[in-house]
Amino acid sequence: MTQYETFFPQAVYAAGNETPPRVIVAPPKYIQGPGVLDQIGRYLALLNLGRSGVLASPRGHATQAGRIAEALAETGVDCISATFGGECSLEEIDKHAEGLASESLDCLIAVGGGKCVDAGKCIAHRLGVPLAVIPTLASNDAPCSAVSVLYTPQGVVSGAEFFPVNPALVVVDTQVVAEAPERYLVAGIGDAMATWYEAKVCFENPEARTVLGARPTVASVAIGEVCASTLFNCGVAACEAVREGVVTDDLERVVEANTLLSGIGFESGGLAAAHGVAQGYTALPAVETNYLHGEMVGMGVVTQLVMEDKPDEAKRVAKFFTRVGLPVTLDQMGLEASDTGALDALVEGTLAFQAIANLPFPVTADVVREAVLRADKLGVKIIEKQGDTAFKRLHA
């Protein structure tokens, strides 16, 4: 296996400067549209493949990954299949890196959801080959970034791994997304909505740093703002399109927001409390087992806005989340406000998130706990007025 080195972007961008430079990173090629998988052979030919590995879940191999393997075979590219076990853990990553090391691959193709994509980045880095990403869901912003979130085999966030380059190619077939369960698109909306609110914090706080160890660019923050406005304007209609299994302009825009805009925006714009709260939720086994990353991040967005003392914006976001079906209360997450043990674990996990320091004020356990409880009360009031029909439909 190609010897790989652990990469730390902070050592590149933050070293030697009292004030780090402004940096934006992105994948060199992003392709999105209905039916683009039918042209996947031509797109992958851009990478000059001779032999490729295809990483996917068992279900992925039986569906989209099978189509990809057939397309590559027609162009004379040999494929080696690797089956993803479900968690982006070091154990899973090392197993595949060792298993594929002797296959002389030119490229690795990751097909599936966020954890499979993140595992693919780690495996490709260890093998020293470029990565092509073919997401089958628009449930998170993992496909375009050069960072992977690592988990324990039990599903608890354990850290992150960074890479010197972003995926070489990202191809999103919106017809595939339209035929996936609506809940995944909705979760992606929760994850993507955080992009603007976290980047705004980082941009306005001169002491804040992105995950690259750099300062956010104007472009990355603008991308975050457009991402949020796209979700507000098109989110409800995009969810309706998925329920009908059709591709519309609203769906195209939301898929791009969830995948490309959020992917560039979070990596180059910066993180803050929203993803910190989401990390805290992963420490609760019942939540980690039953809820998606974007649903946890959505809860974190409202909590961050409460923490920042922005009640009007918190209310605006929570009302929108209720319309698309994201959770806005602890009860919807299977928790009780009176469960001090769960709250303590949530607070501890939140405070362990390094980017929480990007907020321009001290964040203590009391600050987090109070914000979580106030956000919960806000959510309860909104549900009393609007109802929670969309959430119940997605979680029936």
C-alpha positions as a Markdown table, in Angstrom:
| # | Residue | x | y | z |
|---|---|---|---|---|
| 1 | Met | 0.0 | 0.0 | 0.0 |
| 2 | Thr | 1.2 | 3.5 | -0.8 |
| 3 | Gln | 2.6 | 5.1 | 2.4 |
| 4 | Tyr | 0.3 | 8.0 | 3.4 |
| 5 | Glu | 0.9 | 10.9 | 5.7 |
| 6 | Thr | -1.6 | 12.4 | 8.1 |
| 7 | Phe | -2.5 | 15.8 | 6.7 |
| 8 | Phe | -3.2 | 18.9 | 8.7 |
| 9 | Pro | -4.4 | 21.9 | 6.7 |
| 10 | Gln | -3.7 | 24.1 | 9.7 |
| 11 | Ala | 0.0 | 23.4 | 9.3 |
| 12 | Val | -0.2 | 24.7 | 5.7 |
| 13 | Tyr | -2.5 | 27.7 | 6.0 |
| 14 | Ala | -2.1 | 28.9 | 9.6 |
| 15 | Ala | 1.6 | 28.4 | 10.1 |
| 16 | Gly | 4.0 | 31.4 | 9.9 |
| 17 | Asn | 1.3 | 34.0 | 9.8 |
| 18 | Glu | -0.1 | 36.1 | 12.7 |
| 19 | Thr | -3.3 | 36.3 | 10.7 |
| 20 | Pro | -3.9 | 33.3 | 8.5 |
| 21 | Pro | -4.8 | 33.9 | 4.8 |
| 22 | Arg | -8.3 | 33.6 | 3.4 |
| 23 | Val | -8.7 | 30.2 | 1.7 |
| 24 | Ile | -11.4 | 28.6 | -0.4 |
| 25 | Val | -11.2 | 24.9 | -1.6 |
| 26 | Ala | -13.6 | 23.0 | -3.8 |
| 27 | Pro | -13.8 | 19.9 | -6.1 |
| 28 | Pro | -12.5 | 20.6 | -9.6 |
| 29 | Lys | -15.5 | 19.0 | -11.3 |
| 30 | Tyr | -19.2 | 18.9 | -10.1 |
| 31 | Ile | -21.9 | 17.4 | -12.4 |
| 32 | Gln | -25.6 | 17.4 | -11.4 |
| 33 | Gly | -28.8 | 16.5 | -13.3 |
| 34 | Pro | -31.4 | 13.9 | -14.0 |
| 35 | Gly | -30.0 | 10.8 | -15.6 |
| 36 | Val | -26.3 | 11.8 | -15.4 |
| 37 | Leu | -25.5 | 8.3 | -14.3 |
| 38 | Asp | -26.3 | 7.1 | -17.8 |
| 39 | Gln | -23.3 | 9.1 | -18.9 |
| 40 | Ile | -21.0 | 8.1 | -16.0 |
| 41 | Gly | -18.6 | 6.3 | -18.3 |
| 42 | Arg | -17.8 | 9.5 | -20.1 |
| 43 | Tyr | -17.4 | 11.5 | -16.9 |
| 44 | Leu | -15.1 | 9.0 | -15.3 |
| 45 | Ala | -13.0 | 8.9 | -18.5 |
| 46 | Leu | -11.8 | 12.3 | -17.5 |
| 47 | Leu | -9.8 | 10.6 | -14.7 |
| 48 | Asn | -8.0 | 8.3 | -17.2 |
| 49 | Leu | -8.9 | 5.2 | -15.4 |
| 50 | Gly | -7.5 | 1.8 | -16.1 |
| 51 | Arg | -8.5 | 0.0 | -12.9 |
| 52 | Ser | -11.0 | 1.3 | -10.3 |
| 53 | Gly | -12.4 | 0.3 | -7.0 |
| 54 | Val | -16.1 | 0.8 | -6.3 |
| 55 | Leu | -17.0 | 1.3 | -2.6 |
| 56 | Ala | -20.7 | 1.0 | -1.8 |
| 57 | Ser | -23.1 | -0.7 | 0.7 |
| 58 | Pro | -24.6 | -4.0 | -0.2 |
| 59 | Arg | -27.8 | -2.2 | -1.4 |
| 60 | Gly | -25.6 | 0.3 | -3.3 |
| 61 | His | -23.8 | -2.5 | -5.2 |
| 62 | Ala | -27.2 | -3.9 | -6.2 |
| 63 | Thr | -28.4 | -0.6 | -7.6 |
| 64 | Gln | -26.4 | 2.5 | -8.6 |
| 65 | Ala | -22.9 | 0.9 | -8.1 |
| 66 | Gly | -24.0 | -1.9 | -10.5 |
| 67 | Arg | -24.8 | 0.6 | -13.2 |
| 68 | Ile | -21.5 | 2.3 | -12.7 |
| 69 | Ala | -19.6 | -1.0 | -12.9 |
| 70 | Glu | -21.4 | -1.8 | -16.2 |
| 71 | Ala | -20.6 | 1.6 | -17.6 |
| 72 | Leu | -16.9 | 1.3 | -16.8 |
| 73 | Ala | -16.8 | -2.2 | -18.2 |
| 74 | Glu | -18.1 | -0.9 | -21.5 |
| 75 | Thr | -15.2 | 1.6 | -21.6 |
| 76 | Gly | -12.6 | -1.1 | -20.8 |
| 77 | Val | -12.1 | -0.2 | -17.2 |
| 78 | Asp | -11.7 | -3.0 | -14.7 |
| 79 | Cys | -13.6 | -2.7 | -11.4 |
| 80 | Ile | -13.0 | -4.1 | -8.0 |
| 81 | Ser | -15.9 | -4.1 | -5.6 |
| 82 | Ala | -15.6 | -3.2 | -1.9 |
| 83 | Thr | -18.6 | -3.4 | 0.4 |
| 84 | Phe | -19.0 | -0.6 | 3.0 |
| 85 | Gly | -20.0 | -1.8 | 6.4 |
| 86 | Gly | -22.0 | 1.2 | 7.5 |
| 87 | Glu | -19.7 | 3.2 | 9.8 |
| 88 | Cys | -16.9 | 5.6 | 8.8 |
| 89 | Ser | -14.6 | 4.1 | 11.5 |
| 90 | Leu | -10.9 | 3.6 | 11.5 |
| 91 | Glu | -11.5 | -0.1 | 11.6 |
| 92 | Glu | -13.6 | 0.0 | 8.5 |
| 93 | Ile | -11.2 | 2.3 | 6.7 |
| 94 | Asp | -8.1 | 0.3 | 7.4 |
| 95 | Lys | -9.8 | -3.0 | 6.4 |
| 96 | His | -10.6 | -1.7 | 3.0 |
| 97 | Ala | -7.3 | 0.1 | 2.5 |
| 98 | Glu | -5.4 | -3.1 | 3.3 |
| 99 | Gly | -7.7 | -5.2 | 1.1 |
| 100 | Leu | -7.4 | -2.9 | -1.9 |
| 101 | Ala | -3.7 | -2.2 | -1.5 |
| 102 | Ser | -2.6 | -5.0 | -3.9 |
| 103 | Glu | -5.1 | -4.1 | -6.6 |
| 104 | Ser | -3.1 | -1.4 | -8.3 |
| 105 | Leu | -6.1 | 1.0 | -8.5 |
| 106 | Asp | -6.0 | 4.2 | -10.5 |
| 107 | Cys | -9.0 | 5.6 | -8.7 |
| 108 | Leu | -11.6 | 4.8 | -6.0 |
| 109 | Ile | -15.3 | 5.5 | -6.6 |
| 110 | Ala | -17.5 | 6.0 | -3.5 |
| 111 | Val | -21.2 | 5.5 | -4.1 |
| 112 | Gly | -23.8 | 6.1 | -1.4 |
| 113 | Gly | -24.5 | 8.3 | 1.6 |
| 114 | Gly | -22.3 | 10.6 | 3.7 |
| 115 | Lys | -20.5 | 7.9 | 5.8 |
| 116 | Cys | -19.6 | 5.8 | 2.8 |
| 117 | Val | -18.4 | 9.0 | 1.0 |
| 118 | Asp | -16.3 | 10.0 | 4.0 |
| 119 | Ala | -14.8 | 6.5 | 4.3 |
| 120 | Gly | -14.0 | 6.6 | 0.6 |
| 121 | Lys | -12.0 | 9.8 | 1.1 |
| 122 | Cys | -9.9 | 8.1 | 3.8 |
| 123 | Ile | -9.3 | 5.0 | 1.8 |
| 124 | Ala | -8.4 | 6.8 | -1.3 |
| 125 | His | -5.9 | 8.9 | 0.6 |
| 126 | Arg | -4.3 | 5.8 | 2.1 |
| 127 | Leu | -4.0 | 4.3 | -1.4 |
| 128 | Gly | -2.7 | 7.5 | -2.9 |
| 129 | Val | -5.3 | 7.6 | -5.7 |
| 130 | Pro | -8.0 | 10.2 | -6.6 |
| 131 | Leu | -11.6 | 9.8 | -5.5 |
| 132 | Ala | -14.8 | 10.1 | -7.5 |
| 133 | Val | -17.9 | 10.6 | -5.4 |
| 134 | Ile | -21.4 | 9.6 | -6.6 |
| 135 | Pro | -23.8 | 10.4 | -3.8 |
| 136 | Thr | -27.2 | 8.6 | -3.9 |
| 137 | Leu | -28.7 | 11.0 | -1.4 |
| 138 | Ala | -28.7 | 14.7 | -0.9 |
| 139 | Ser | -28.7 | 14.2 | 2.9 |
| 140 | Asn | -25.5 | 16.0 | 3.8 |
| 141 | Asp | -22.6 | 18.0 | 2.5 |
| 142 | Ala | -19.9 | 15.4 | 2.6 |
| 143 | Pro | -19.4 | 14.8 | -1.2 |
| 144 | Cys | -17.5 | 17.9 | -2.1 |
| 145 | Ser | -15.2 | 18.4 | 1.0 |
| 146 | Ala | -11.7 | 17.4 | 1.8 |
| 147 | Val | -12.5 | 16.3 | 5.3 |
| 148 | Ser | -14.1 | 13.2 | 6.8 |
| 149 | Val | -15.9 | 12.8 | 10.1 |
| 150 | Leu | -14.8 | 9.7 | 11.9 |
| 151 | Tyr | -17.0 | 7.6 | 14.1 |
| 152 | Thr | -16.4 | 4.7 | 16.5 |
| 153 | Pro | -17.8 | 1.4 | 15.4 |
| 154 | Gln | -20.8 | 2.2 | 17.7 |
| 155 | Gly | -21.5 | 5.4 | 15.7 |
| 156 | Val | -20.2 | 8.1 | 18.1 |
| 157 | Val | -18.2 | 10.9 | 16.6 |
| 158 | Ser | -14.5 | 10.4 | 17.4 |
| 159 | Gly | -12.7 | 13.0 | 15.3 |
| 160 | Ala | -12.0 | 14.1 | 11.8 |
| 161 | Glu | -9.4 | 13.4 | 9.0 |
| 162 | Phe | -8.3 | 16.0 | 6.5 |
| 163 | Phe | -6.9 | 15.6 | 3.0 |
| 164 | Pro | -4.7 | 17.8 | 0.7 |
| 165 | Val | -7.2 | 17.7 | -2.2 |
| 166 | Asn | -10.9 | 17.6 | -2.6 |
| 167 | Pro | -12.6 | 14.7 | -4.5 |
| 168 | Ala | -11.6 | 14.8 | -8.1 |
| 169 | Leu | -15.1 | 14.4 | -9.4 |
| 170 | Val | -18.6 | 14.6 | -7.9 |
| 171 | Val | -21.6 | 13.4 | -9.9 |
| 172 | Val | -25.2 | 13.7 | -8.6 |
| 173 | Asp | -28.1 | 12.2 | -10.4 |
| 174 | Thr | -31.1 | 14.1 | -9.3 |
| 175 | Gln | -33.5 | 11.4 | -10.5 |
| 176 | Val | -31.9 | 9.1 | -8.1 |
| 177 | Val | -32.3 | 11.7 | -5.3 |
| 178 | Ala | -36.0 | 12.2 | -6.3 |
| 179 | Glu | -36.7 | 8.5 | -5.9 |
| 180 | Ala | -35.0 | 8.3 | -2.4 |
| 181 | Pro | -37.0 | 8.7 | 0.8 |
| 182 | Glu | -38.0 | 12.3 | 1.5 |
| 183 | Arg | -36.5 | 12.2 | 4.9 |
| 184 | Tyr | -33.0 | 12.2 | 3.5 |
| 185 | Leu | -33.5 | 15.4 | 1.5 |
| 186 | Val | -35.0 | 17.0 | 4.5 |
| 187 | Ala | -32.0 | 16.0 | 6.7 |
| 188 | Gly | -29.7 | 17.5 | 4.0 |
| 189 | Ile | -31.7 | 20.8 | 4.4 |
| 190 | Gly | -30.9 | 20.8 | 8.1 |
| 191 | Asp | -27.2 | 20.2 | 7.5 |
| 192 | Ala | -27.1 | 22.8 | 4.7 |
| 193 | Met | -29.0 | 25.5 | 6.7 |
| 194 | Ala | -26.1 | 25.6 | 9.2 |
| 195 | Thr | -23.7 | 26.7 | 6.5 |
| 196 | Trp | -24.8 | 30.3 | 6.5 |
| 197 | Tyr | -25.3 | 30.8 | 10.2 |
| 198 | Glu | -21.9 | 29.3 | 11.1 |
| 199 | Ala | -20.0 | 31.0 | 8.3 |
| 200 | Lys | -21.5 | 34.3 | 9.3 |
| 201 | Val | -20.2 | 33.8 | 12.9 |
| 202 | Cys | -16.7 | 33.1 | 11.5 |
| 203 | Phe | -16.7 | 36.0 | 9.1 |
| 204 | Glu | -17.7 | 38.5 | 11.7 |
| 205 | Asn | -15.3 | 37.2 | 14.4 |
| 206 | Pro | -11.7 | 38.1 | 13.4 |
| 207 | Glu | -10.4 | 35.4 | 15.8 |
| 208 | Ala | -12.5 | 32.6 | 14.2 |
| 209 | Arg | -10.9 | 30.0 | 12.0 |
| 210 | Thr | -12.3 | 27.6 | 9.4 |
| 211 | Val | -11.6 | 23.9 | 9.5 |
| 212 | Leu | -8.6 | 24.7 | 7.2 |
| 213 | Gly | -7.1 | 26.8 | 9.9 |
| 214 | Ala | -7.7 | 29.8 | 7.7 |
| 215 | Arg | -10.0 | 32.9 | 7.5 |
| 216 | Pro | -13.2 | 32.6 | 5.5 |
| 217 | Thr | -13.3 | 34.2 | 2.1 |
| 218 | Val | -16.0 | 36.6 | 1.0 |
| 219 | Ala | -16.9 | 34.0 | -1.7 |
| 220 | Ser | -17.4 | 31.2 | 0.8 |
| 221 | Val | -19.6 | 33.3 | 3.0 |
| 222 | Ala | -21.6 | 34.5 | 0.0 |
| 223 | Ile | -22.1 | 30.8 | -1.0 |
| 224 | Gly | -23.4 | 30.1 | 2.5 |
| 225 | Glu | -25.9 | 33.0 | 2.3 |
| 226 | Val | -27.2 | 31.8 | -1.1 |
| 227 | Cys | -27.4 | 28.3 | 0.3 |
| 228 | Ala | -29.8 | 29.4 | 3.1 |
| 229 | Ser | -31.9 | 31.6 | 0.8 |
| 230 | Thr | -32.2 | 28.7 | -1.7 |
| 231 | Leu | -33.5 | 26.5 | 1.1 |
| 232 | Phe | -36.0 | 29.0 | 2.4 |
| 233 | Asn | -37.3 | 29.7 | -1.1 |
| 234 | Cys | -37.3 | 26.2 | -2.6 |
| 235 | Gly | -37.2 | 23.7 | 0.3 |
| 236 | Val | -40.9 | 23.0 | 0.7 |
| 237 | Ala | -41.5 | 22.6 | -3.0 |
| 238 | Ala | -38.4 | 20.4 | -3.3 |
| 239 | Cys | -39.8 | 18.1 | -0.6 |
| 240 | Glu | -43.1 | 17.9 | -2.5 |
| 241 | Ala | -41.2 | 16.9 | -5.7 |
| 242 | Val | -39.5 | 14.0 | -3.9 |
| 243 | Arg | -42.8 | 12.8 | -2.5 |
| 244 | Glu | -43.9 | 12.7 | -6.2 |
| 245 | Gly | -40.6 | 11.2 | -7.4 |
| 246 | Val | -40.1 | 13.9 | -10.0 |
| 247 | Val | -37.2 | 16.3 | -10.7 |
| 248 | Thr | -38.2 | 20.0 | -10.7 |
| 249 | Asp | -36.2 | 23.2 | -10.7 |
| 250 | Asp | -36.8 | 23.6 | -7.0 |
| 251 | Leu | -35.4 | 20.1 | -6.3 |
| 252 | Glu | -32.4 | 20.8 | -8.5 |
| 253 | Arg | -31.7 | 24.0 | -6.6 |
| 254 | Val | -32.0 | 22.3 | -3.2 |
| 255 | Val | -29.9 | 19.4 | -4.2 |
| 256 | Glu | -27.2 | 21.8 | -5.2 |
| 257 | Ala | -27.6 | 23.7 | -2.0 |
| 258 | Asn | -27.4 | 20.6 | 0.1 |
| 259 | Thr | -24.4 | 19.1 | -1.8 |
| 260 | Leu | -22.2 | 21.8 | -3.5 |
| 261 | Leu | -23.0 | 25.1 | -1.8 |
| 262 | Ser | -23.0 | 23.6 | 1.7 |
| 263 | Gly | -19.9 | 21.5 | 1.0 |
| 264 | Ile | -17.9 | 24.5 | -0.1 |
| 265 | Gly | -19.5 | 26.8 | 2.4 |
| 266 | Phe | -18.9 | 24.8 | 5.6 |
| 267 | Glu | -15.3 | 23.8 | 4.7 |
| 268 | Ser | -14.2 | 27.3 | 3.6 |
| 269 | Gly | -16.7 | 29.4 | 5.6 |
| 270 | Gly | -16.3 | 27.8 | 9.0 |
| 271 | Leu | -18.2 | 26.0 | 11.7 |
| 272 | Ala | -19.5 | 27.1 | 15.0 |
| 273 | Ala | -22.2 | 25.8 | 17.5 |
| 274 | Ala | -24.7 | 24.2 | 15.2 |
| 275 | His | -22.3 | 21.3 | 14.3 |
| 276 | Gly | -21.1 | 21.3 | 17.9 |
| 277 | Val | -24.6 | 20.6 | 19.2 |
| 278 | Ala | -25.0 | 17.9 | 16.5 |
| 279 | Gln | -21.8 | 16.2 | 17.8 |
| 280 | Gly | -23.3 | 16.3 | 21.3 |
| 281 | Tyr | -26.3 | 14.4 | 20.1 |
| 282 | Thr | -24.2 | 11.6 | 18.7 |
| 283 | Ala | -23.2 | 10.8 | 22.3 |
| 284 | Leu | -26.8 | 9.8 | 23.0 |
| 285 | Pro | -27.2 | 6.2 | 21.7 |
| 286 | Ala | -30.9 | 6.5 | 21.1 |
| 287 | Val | -30.5 | 9.6 | 19.1 |
| 288 | Glu | -27.5 | 8.4 | 17.1 |
| 289 | Thr | -29.4 | 5.2 | 16.2 |
| 290 | Asn | -32.6 | 6.8 | 15.2 |
| 291 | Tyr | -31.8 | 10.2 | 13.7 |
| 292 | Leu | -29.8 | 11.5 | 10.8 |
| 293 | His | -26.8 | 13.8 | 10.9 |
| 294 | Gly | -28.7 | 16.7 | 9.3 |
| 295 | Glu | -31.6 | 16.3 | 11.8 |
| 296 | Met | -29.1 | 16.8 | 14.6 |
| 297 | Val | -27.5 | 19.7 | 12.9 |
| 298 | Gly | -30.9 | 21.3 | 12.4 |
| 299 | Met | -31.5 | 21.2 | 16.1 |
| 300 | Gly | -28.1 | 22.7 | 16.5 |
| 301 | Val | -28.9 | 25.6 | 14.2 |
| 302 | Val | -31.8 | 26.8 | 16.3 |
| 303 | Thr | -29.8 | 26.3 | 19.5 |
| 304 | Gln | -26.9 | 28.4 | 18.1 |
| 305 | Leu | -29.3 | 31.2 | 17.2 |
| 306 | Val | -30.7 | 31.2 | 20.6 |
| 307 | Met | -27.2 | 31.1 | 22.1 |
| 308 | Glu | -26.4 | 34.2 | 20.0 |
| 309 | Asp | -29.6 | 35.9 | 21.3 |
| 310 | Lys | -31.2 | 36.1 | 17.9 |
| 311 | Pro | -34.8 | 35.2 | 18.7 |
| 312 | Asp | -36.4 | 36.4 | 15.5 |
| 313 | Glu | -34.0 | 34.4 | 13.3 |
| 314 | Ala | -34.3 | 31.4 | 15.6 |
| 315 | Lys | -38.1 | 31.6 | 15.2 |
| 316 | Arg | -37.8 | 32.0 | 11.4 |
| 317 | Val | -35.6 | 28.9 | 11.1 |
| 318 | Ala | -37.7 | 26.8 | 13.5 |
| 319 | Lys | -40.9 | 27.6 | 11.6 |
| 320 | Phe | -39.3 | 26.6 | 8.3 |
| 321 | Phe | -37.9 | 23.4 | 9.8 |
| 322 | Thr | -41.4 | 22.5 | 11.0 |
| 323 | Arg | -42.8 | 23.0 | 7.5 |
| 324 | Val | -40.3 | 20.6 | 5.9 |
| 325 | Gly | -40.3 | 18.1 | 8.8 |
| 326 | Leu | -37.1 | 18.6 | 10.7 |
| 327 | Pro | -37.2 | 18.2 | 14.5 |
| 328 | Val | -37.4 | 21.3 | 16.6 |
| 329 | Thr | -38.1 | 19.9 | 20.1 |
| 330 | Leu | -36.3 | 17.5 | 22.4 |
| 331 | Asp | -39.5 | 15.4 | 22.4 |
| 332 | Gln | -39.2 | 14.9 | 18.7 |
| 333 | Met | -35.6 | 13.7 | 19.3 |
| 334 | Gly | -36.9 | 11.1 | 21.8 |
| 335 | Leu | -35.6 | 13.1 | 24.7 |
| 336 | Glu | -37.1 | 14.8 | 27.8 |
| 337 | Ala | -36.1 | 18.3 | 29.0 |
| 338 | Ser | -36.1 | 16.8 | 32.5 |
| 339 | Asp | -33.5 | 14.1 | 31.7 |
| 340 | Thr | -30.5 | 15.7 | 33.3 |
| 341 | Gly | -28.2 | 12.8 | 32.3 |
| 342 | Ala | -29.0 | 13.1 | 28.6 |
| 343 | Leu | -28.6 | 16.9 | 28.8 |
| 344 | Asp | -25.2 | 16.6 | 30.6 |
| 345 | Ala | -24.0 | 14.2 | 27.9 |
| 346 | Leu | -25.3 | 16.5 | 25.1 |
| 347 | Val | -23.6 | 19.5 | 26.7 |
| 348 | Glu | -20.3 | 17.7 | 27.2 |
| 349 | Gly | -20.2 | 16.6 | 23.6 |
| 350 | Thr | -21.0 | 20.1 | 22.4 |
| 351 | Leu | -18.2 | 21.7 | 24.4 |
| 352 | Ala | -15.8 | 19.1 | 23.1 |
| 353 | Phe | -16.3 | 20.4 | 19.5 |
| 354 | Gln | -13.3 | 22.6 | 18.7 |
| 355 | Ala | -15.1 | 25.1 | 16.5 |
| 356 | Ile | -17.4 | 26.1 | 19.3 |
| 357 | Ala | -14.6 | 28.6 | 20.1 |
| 358 | Asn | -15.5 | 30.5 | 16.9 |
| 359 | Leu | -18.4 | 32.1 | 18.7 |
| 360 | Pro | -17.4 | 35.6 | 19.9 |
| 361 | Phe | -18.3 | 34.9 | 23.6 |
| 362 | Pro | -17.4 | 32.4 | 26.2 |
| 363 | Val | -19.4 | 29.1 | 25.8 |
| 364 | Thr | -19.8 | 27.3 | 29.1 |
| 365 | Ala | -21.9 | 24.3 | 30.1 |
| 366 | Asp | -24.6 | 26.6 | 31.5 |
| 367 | Val | -24.7 | 28.6 | 28.2 |
| 368 | Val | -25.2 | 25.4 | 26.2 |
| 369 | Arg | -27.7 | 23.9 | 28.5 |
| 370 | Glu | -29.8 | 27.1 | 28.7 |
| 371 | Ala | -29.7 | 27.4 | 24.9 |
| 372 | Val | -30.8 | 23.8 | 24.3 |
| 373 | Leu | -33.8 | 24.3 | 26.7 |
| 374 | Arg | -34.8 | 27.7 | 25.3 |
| 375 | Ala | -34.6 | 26.3 | 21.8 |
| 376 | Asp | -36.8 | 23.4 | 22.9 |
| 377 | Lys | -39.4 | 25.8 | 24.4 |
| 378 | Leu | -39.4 | 27.8 | 21.1 |
| 379 | Gly | -40.0 | 24.6 | 19.2 |
| 380 | Val | -42.9 | 23.6 | 21.4 |
| 381 | Lys | -44.6 | 26.9 | 20.9 |
| 382 | Ile | -44.2 | 26.8 | 17.1 |
| 383 | Ile | -45.6 | 23.2 | 17.0 |
| 384 | Glu | -48.6 | 24.3 | 19.1 |
| 385 | Lys | -49.4 | 26.9 | 16.4 |
| 386 | Gln | -48.3 | 25.2 | 13.2 |
| 387 | Gly | -48.6 | 21.5 | 14.1 |
| 388 | Asp | -46.0 | 18.9 | 13.2 |
| 389 | Thr | -47.6 | 17.1 | 10.3 |
| 390 | Ala | -44.5 | 17.0 | 8.2 |
| 391 | Phe | -42.3 | 15.5 | 11.0 |
| 392 | Lys | -44.9 | 12.9 | 11.8 |
| 393 | Arg | -45.1 | 11.9 | 8.1 |
| 394 | Leu | -41.4 | 11.4 | 7.9 |
| 395 | His | -41.2 | 9.5 | 11.1 |
| 396 | Ala | -44.3 | 7.4 | 10.8 |
